């Protein structure tokens, strides 16, 4: 199976397969600000999980949440929140992922 890489490392499989329709994009946010990383997928029944630098994120906390459409929201960002965020979507035996970098600045 051949998949093409597009934009921010989002893999788009052939038509009909599970795919990320709105991948996350690199973002720069000021310290204490808010970051949103989208992750819309082609299958509304798919489960979306996020990682930062390969480590699963705890979500539904005061500062981190994932909306029903897969968007990751980080509130009151800290310097330690900088890193590579990966959206992983799963549906049955199908899986796809896309990554983006978050940079937190001291402005």
Secondary structure in CASP SS format (residue, H / E / C, confidence):
PFRMAT SS
TARGET T0000
AUTHOR 0000-0000-0000
METHOD secondary structure of the structure
MODEL  1
X C 1.00
X C 1.00
X C 1.00
X E 1.00
X E 1.00
X E 1.00
X C 1.00
X C 1.00
X C 1.00
X E 1.00
X E 1.00
X E 1.00
X C 1.00
X C 1.00
X C 1.00
X C 1.00
X C 1.00
X C 1.00
X C 1.00
X E 1.00
X E 1.00
X E 1.00
X C 1.00
X C 1.00
X C 1.00
X C 1.00
X E 1.00
X E 1.00
X E 1.00
X E 1.00
X C 1.00
X C 1.00
X C 1.00
X C 1.00
X E 1.00
X E 1.00
X E 1.00
X C 1.00
X C 1.00
X E 1.00
X E 1.00
X C 1.00
X C 1.00
X C 1.00
X C 1.00
X C 1.00
X E 1.00
X E 1.00
X E 1.00
X E 1.00
X E 1.00
X E 1.00
X C 1.00
X C 1.00
X E 1.00
X E 1.00
X C 1.00
X C 1.00
X C 1.00
X C 1.00
X C 1.00
X C 1.00
X C 1.00
X E 1.00
X E 1.00
X E 1.00
X C 1.00
X C 1.00
X C 1.00
X C 1.00
X C 1.00
X E 1.00
X E 1.00
X E 1.00
X C 1.00
X C 1.00
X C 1.00
X C 1.00
X H 1.00
X H 1.00
X H 1.00
X C 1.00
X E 1.00
X E 1.00
X E 1.00
X E 1.00
X E 1.00
X E 1.00
X E 1.00
X E 1.00
X E 1.00
X C 1.00
X C 1.00
X E 1.00
X E 1.00
X E 1.00
X E 1.00
X E 1.00
X E 1.00
X E 1.00
X E 1.00
X E 1.00
X E 1.00
X E 1.00
X E 1.00
X C 1.00
X C 1.00
END
